[in-house]
Amino acid sequence: MCNRAERGDTQKVLKLFGAQLGARFNEGPLQVHPKSPGSVVRMGDDGLVLEQMTWGFPVSLRGKAGQPLKPKPVNNARFDKLGSFWKRWAAEPRQRCLIPTARFAEAVGEPGRMTETWLSVKKQPIFAWAGLWTQSDEWGAVYTGVMTDNAPELAHIHDRSPVILDPQDWDAWLTAPLADLYRFDRPYPADRLEVDATDAPWFRKKGTDGPALV
């Protein structure tokens, strides 16, 4: 599960993807957490557009007494559920998107002592993470990132990883039938990833440097 990422610089993203700024876009922090604003590239009426959306599809739960609780963000979509739970969006090319990402983080270590490990793609300062998006009643436009199995060499970090698409596959993700996308349900090669295992604590209290726990 990935719930911490760093988006790509806006001007670099526009140039890299050949996209235009969409109507929904405001500059936000580079580091993105669930239920916070991030950026996606989606297919518009006149080509690719870069828009700001909330990271996570809202799911409403109920408490023990049946009372409605605040929606929680579902920020990751398992690839093996694209044909079931996520099918209403995955089967519609217009509801797919590319998430311009500089790097993403996973929590590594013992509970209570977890630290940040960041992963990025070698020779790609900004890469495309496969995503889905929709318009929600709760938070407006929202997106979620598609996940697949991690490379065996990186399983000690996490057993799953974002679906990373190489540039030649961007158009297919945005336009092809769902049945043609299953070739992307595979681990991204470990030797193409840069791993930065830091000592930074995963959980940070409010008021300290860096993002607070979301």
VEXZA-119940 format. One line per 4 residues: their letters; for each residue x, y, z of N, C-alpha, C. Coordinates in steps of 0.02 Angstrom, whole numbers, plus 50000, padded with zeros to 5 digits. Atoms other than C-alpha are relative to their C-alpha. Example, Ala and Ser with C-alpha at 12.3 -4.5 7.8 and 13.67 -1.06 7.14 Angstrom:
BEGIN
AS = 50045:49941:50000:50615:49775:50390:50045:50060:50000  49958:49941:49997:50684:49947:50357:49961:50055:50037
This chain:
BEGIN
MCNR = 50042:49940:50000:50000:50000:50000:50044:50062:50000  49962:49937:50003:50067:50170:49953:49955:50056:50023  50039:49943:49978:50003:50319:50051:50042:50061:50014  49958:49940:49997:50143:50444:50033:50039:50004:49935
AERG = 49966:49993:50065:50211:50511:49869:50018:50073:49989  49979:49932:50018:50292:50663:49791:49983:50011:49927  50021:49988:50069:50213:50736:49636:50056:50034:49961  49950:49967:50042:50312:50802:49490:49989:50075:49995
DTQK = 50004:49927:50010:50350:50986:49463:49952:50015:49943  50055:49986:50047:50205:51065:49369:50025:50013:49929  49977:49983:50067:50300:51141:49223:50034:49941:49966  49967:50058:50028:50404:50985:49199:49949:49947:49979
VLKL = 50053:50048:50017:50247:50877:49201:49966:50020:49935  50034:49976:50060:50161:50985:49070:50042:49986:49937  49956:50011:50057:50312:50972:48955:50008:49925:49986  49988:50072:50009:50342:50786:48984:49940:49965:49969
FGAQ = 50059:50035:50024:50162:50732:48953:49966:50036:49941  50033:49962:50053:50120:50865:48824:49929:50019:50018  50066:49986:49975:49973:50916:48931:49988:50075:50008  50020:49932:49985:49878:51078:48961:49971:50003:50070
LGAR = 50031:49992:49935:49823:51147:49128:49924:49995:49994  50072:50006:50000:49644:51096:49164:49968:50054:50043  50036:49949:49961:49510:51202:49245:50010:49990:50074  49990:50014:49929:49538:51115:49411:50075:49993:50014
FNEG = 49929:50006:49982:49717:51157:49456:50023:50059:50042  49966:49952:49957:49803:51249:49597:50064:49968:50025  49937:50027:49974:49981:51229:49653:49991:49978:50073  50003:50026:49932:49994:51124:49811:50068:49975:50021
PLQV = 49936:50027:49977:50131:51042:49915:50024:49945:49953  49973:50054:50041:50248:50925:49823:49985:49932:50030  50014:50064:49968:50221:50788:49952:49925:49992:50009  50071:50012:50001:50050:50709:49941:49983:49942:50047
HPKS = 50025:50051:49954:49952:50608:50071:49926:49987:49984  50071:50013:50011:49781:50525:50065:49956:50057:50026  50049:49947:49987:49637:50650:50066:50030:50070:49993  49970:49934:50014:49755:50790:50013:50004:50008:49925
PGSV = 49999:49989:50073:49770:50871:49841:50064:49974:49967  49945:50024:50042:49878:50787:49710:49984:50018:49928  50012:49983:50070:49891:50801:49522:49998:49938:49957  50006:50056:50047:49840:50685:49381:49997:50028:49929
VRMG = 50007:49985:50071:49849:50686:49192:49945:49955:49974  50056:50039:50027:49687:50631:49109:49985:50023:49929  50019:49983:50068:49613:50632:48935:49943:50049:50002  50053:49950:50005:49512:50789:48901:49970:50000:49930
DDGL = 50033:49996:50066:49407:50841:48752:50050:50017:49944  49952:49978:50050:49557:50917:48664:50071:49976:50014  49934:50026:49984:49701:50810:48726:50009:49991:50075  49985:50013:49930:49787:50779:48892:49997:50064:50041
VLEQ = 50004:49943:49954:49752:50895:49039:50028:49979:50068  49974:50010:49933:49838:50912:49207:49952:50033:50049  50048:49974:49952:49715:50931:49350:50018:49980:50071  49991:50015:49929:49718:50937:49539:49939:49963:50025
MTWG = 50054:50040:49971:49614:50805:49628:50020:49977:50070  49987:50028:49933:49599:50733:49803:50022:49928:49993  49974:50068:50004:49699:50574:49829:49957:49955:50045  50040:50049:49964:49578:50436:49878:49926:50004:49983
FPVS = 50072:50003:50010:49403:50381:49831:49967:49998:50069  50031:50001:49934:49288:50419:49979:49955:49939:50010  50043:50057:49981:49210:50268:50065:49969:50017:50067  50036:49983:49939:49077:50303:50196:49988:49937:50042
LRGK = 50009:50055:49954:49073:50188:50348:49951:50020:50055  50044:49987:49943:48958:50172:50498:50030:49973:50064  49974:50021:49935:49000:50159:50682:49961:49942:50029  50031:50058:49968:48949:50022:50803:49925:50010:50011
AGQP = 50071:49985:49989:48783:50109:50837:49964:50017:49935  50032:49986:50064:48749:50130:50652:50005:50072:49977  49995:49930:50018:48795:50313:50650:50049:50009:49942  49954:49988:50056:48876:50381:50491:50066:50030:50024
LKPK = 49934:49974:49984:49062:50413:50504:50027:50041:49941  49969:49962:50054:49171:50531:50404:50028:49953:49948  49973:50044:50053:49221:50457:50235:50076:49992:50009  49928:50015:50000:49392:50375:50226:50024:49994:49928
PVNN = 49975:50003:50069:49503:50389:50072:50029:49931:49982  49970:50062:50027:49538:50230:49973:50049:50022:49946  49950:49970:50044:49700:50285:49893:50035:49950:49955  49969:50051:50042:49753:50119:49815:49947:49953:49973
ARFD = 50046:50048:50031:49661:50003:49694:50041:49939:49978  49964:50060:50019:49720:49823:49678:49985:49983:49927  50009:50016:50071:49747:49773:49496:49954:49940:49992  50041:50060:50008:49666:49603:49525:49926:50012:50015
KLGS = 50070:49983:49989:49504:49694:49571:49973:50051:49949  50024:49953:50051:49494:49805:49417:49941:49972:49962  50056:50030:50035:49373:49682:49341:49940:49987:50044  50056:50010:49955:49261:49678:49494:49983:50065:50036
FWKR = 50017:49941:49960:49256:49814:49628:50011:50065:49961  49982:49938:50035:49340:49946:49518:49978:50002:49927  50015:50007:50072:49264:49892:49351:49963:50060:49971  50039:49944:50028:49143:50038:49333:50044:50058:49977
WAAE = 49953:49947:50020:49293:50155:49321:50053:49972:49953  49946:50029:50040:49428:50040:49251:49979:49983:49929  50023:50019:50066:49321:49985:49104:49986:50060:49956  50013:49938:50038:49293:50166:49051:50066:50038:49992
PRQR = 49935:49967:50009:49453:50238:48973:50001:50072:50026  50001:49930:49978:49398:50416:49015:50006:50007:50076  49994:49998:49927:49401:50370:49201:50068:49975:50023  49931:50018:49982:49583:50316:49195:50044:50062:49996
CLIP = 49956:49942:50000:49726:50435:49226:50072:49977:50011  49929:50009:49984:49914:50449:49243:50017:50046:50058  49981:49961:49941:49984:50507:49410:50074:50018:49994  49930:49980:50007:50145:50607:49379:50035:49998:50068
TARF = 49969:50013:49935:50259:50549:49520:50076:50005:49995  49926:49997:49996:50438:50593:49567:50027:49942:50041  49981:50057:49959:50448:50460:49703:49942:49984:50047  50050:50021:49952:50342:50363:49827:50034:49967:50059
AEAV = 49969:50025:49938:50372:50304:50005:49962:49942:50029  50030:50054:49962:50340:50149:50107:50028:50001:50071  49978:50004:49931:50351:50122:50295:50036:49933:50010  49959:50060:49991:50489:49999:50339:50024:49996:50072
GEPG = 49975:50010:49932:50536:49925:50507:49948:49973:50047  50045:50026:49949:50457:49869:50668:49945:50051:50017  50054:49954:49980:50289:49942:50722:50023:50046:50056  49979:49951:49951:50318:50102:50819:50069:50029:49986
RMTE = 49933:49976:50017:50492:50123:50743:50010:50002:49924  49996:50001:50073:50452:50130:50558:50032:50063:49973  49967:49944:50033:50554:50241:50444:49979:50003:49927  50017:49989:50070:50529:50312:50269:50052:49969:49954
TWLS = 49958:50023:50056:50600:50219:50120:49968:50025:49936  50026:49969:50062:50580:50315:49957:50024:49960:49939  49984:50034:50062:50577:50235:49785:49986:50045:49941  50007:49960:50061:50600:50319:49616:50024:49958:49942
VKKQ = 49981:50036:50060:50631:50265:49438:50065:50030:49972  49937:49977:50026:50808:50277:49373:49990:50030:49930  50002:49965:50065:50830:50397:49226:49932:50028:49983  50065:49969:50010:50651:50457:49247:49984:50044:50060
PIFA = 50014:49956:49943:50642:50608:49364:49926:50004:50017  50073:50003:49991:50453:50600:49340:49975:49940:49961  50028:50058:50034:50364:50437:49301:49924:50000:50006  50073:50005:50000:50183:50388:49270:49977:49940:50039
WAGL = 50033:50052:49961:50087:50289:49399:49929:49993:49974  50067:50012:50027:49929:50209:49330:49947:50016:50053  50052:49982:49952:49771:50278:49410:49930:49999:49971  50071:49992:50018:49582:50294:49408:49975:50064:50033
WTQS = 50027:49940:49970:49480:50449:49441:49924:50003:49991  50072:49991:50005:49299:50501:49468:49980:50065:50032  50028:49941:49968:49189:50643:49524:49958:49976:50059  50035:50023:49940:49129:50618:49703:49957:50055:50029
DEWG = 50043:49951:49966:48991:50702:49803:50036:50030:50060  49968:49978:49938:49102:50715:49956:50058:50048:49989  49939:49961:50008:49267:50786:49891:50012:50026:49930  49989:49978:50068:49240:50830:49710:50040:49948:49961
AVYT = 49959:50046:50040:49365:50755:49587:50050:49964:50044  49955:50041:49960:49463:50612:49665:50035:49949:49956  49964:50052:50038:49591:50483:49608:50027:49948:50048  49969:50053:49962:49667:50320:49666:50054:49969:49956
GVMT = 49945:50030:50037:49830:50233:49616:49994:49925:49997  50006:50073:50010:49830:50056:49545:50064:49966:50024  49943:50036:49971:49942:49930:49634:50005:49929:49971  49988:50068:50023:50020:49765:49582:50052:49969:50046
DNAP = 49949:50032:49959:50144:49640:49654:50067:50036:49993  49934:49970:50002:50314:49706:49700:50051:49949:49974  49945:50044:50021:50476:49636:49630:50024:49960:50060  49978:50041:49944:50538:49490:49738:50059:50030:50038
ELAH = 49941:49971:49967:50700:49584:49774:49981:50057:50047  50022:49944:49958:50598:49725:49855:49943:49981:50047  50055:50023:49958:50472:49619:49949:50011:50017:50074  49987:49982:49930:50559:49664:50114:49976:50072:50015
IHDR = 50027:49932:49992:50498:49843:50084:49924:49998:50003  50072:50010:50002:50320:49797:50037:49985:49948:49948  50016:50052:50048:50234:49656:49945:49965:50026:49938  50033:49971:50057:50145:49776:49828:50034:50065:49980
SPVI = 49967:49941:50027:50200:49921:49718:49953:50035:49951  50038:49965:50052:50123:50056:49609:50012:49969:49931  49993:50021:50070:50091:50006:49428:50034:50058:49963  49960:49950:50033:50229:50105:49342:49998:49988:49925
LDPQ = 50007:50006:50073:50200:50137:49157:50056:50037:49965  49949:49968:50040:50340:50172:49036:49966:50045:49947  50031:49952:50046:50310:50317:48913:49964:49969:49941  50032:50030:50058:50268:50202:48768:49933:49967:50018
DWDA = 50063:50031:49979:50124:50131:48872:49949:50049:50026  50047:49951:49973:50042:50293:48928:49935:50002:49960  50060:49994:50042:49922:50302:48781:49956:49938:50009  50039:50061:49991:49869:50120:48804:49959:50003:50064
WLTA = 50036:49996:49937:49822:50150:48985:49939:50046:49994  50053:49950:50005:49715:50298:48936:49947:49985:49947  50045:50011:50056:49630:50225:48783:49980:49927:49988  50012:50070:50019:49638:50034:48771:49943:49968:50040
PLAD = 50051:50038:49962:49499:49912:48822:50032:49970:50063  49975:50027:49937:49515:49845:48999:50037:49934:49990  49970:50065:50010:49558:49671:48935:50073:50005:49976  49931:49991:50025:49716:49741:48853:50048:50026:50052
LYRF = 49957:49969:49950:49782:49816:49013:50033:49950:50048  49974:50047:49951:49820:49657:49109:50074:49983:49991  49928:50009:50009:49993:49650:49035:50040:50045:50046  49966:49955:49953:50035:49791:49156:49997:49975:50072
DRPY = 50005:50028:49932:49992:49682:49306:50059:49955:50012  49937:50037:49989:50172:49632:49338:50047:50044:50040  49952:49960:49961:50313:49685:49454:50044:50042:49954  49953:49958:50037:50416:49830:49392:50071:49977:50017
PADR = 49933:50027:49987:50599:49774:49373:50036:50038:50056  49966:49969:49942:50694:49805:49535:50062:50039:49979  49939:49967:50020:50852:49853:49441:49988:50067:49966  50016:49935:50029:50760:50002:49366:49975:50050:50052
LEVD = 50022:49957:49946:50714:50074:49535:50058:50021:50044  49951:49973:49952:50817:50183:49652:49967:49997:50069  50027:50007:49933:50792:50143:49837:50040:50044:50048  49968:49955:49951:50828:50275:49970:49971:49984:50069
ATDA = 50021:50018:49933:50812:50199:50143:50025:50052:50050  49981:49945:49956:50810:50346:50264:49989:49981:50074  50012:50008:49928:50810:50364:50454:49942:50043:50023  50056:49956:49982:50663:50485:50449:49942:49958:50026
PWFR = 50056:50039:49974:50521:50421:50559:49938:50006:49956  50060:50000:50041:50364:50371:50466:49945:50042:50031  50051:49961:49965:50249:50446:50597:50032:50062:50030  49975:49937:49973:50275:50629:50641:49944:50035:50036
KKGT = 50049:49963:49962:50186:50730:50772:49987:50068:49967  50016:49934:50025:50098:50890:50724:50046:50051:50032  49956:49948:49974:50210:51040:50741:50073:49985:49988  49931:50017:50016:50368:50947:50690:50011:50012:49926
DGPA = 49985:49991:50071:50458:50969:50525:49972:49941:49960  50026:50053:50043:50381:50871:50382:49925:49993:50010  50072:50008:50000:50203:50814:50352:49976:49965:50063  50031:50035:49945:50089:50761:50494:49968:49936:49975
LV = 50033:50061:50017:50012:50589:50497:49930:50014:49975  50067:49990:50028:49856:50583:50389:49958:49938:50013
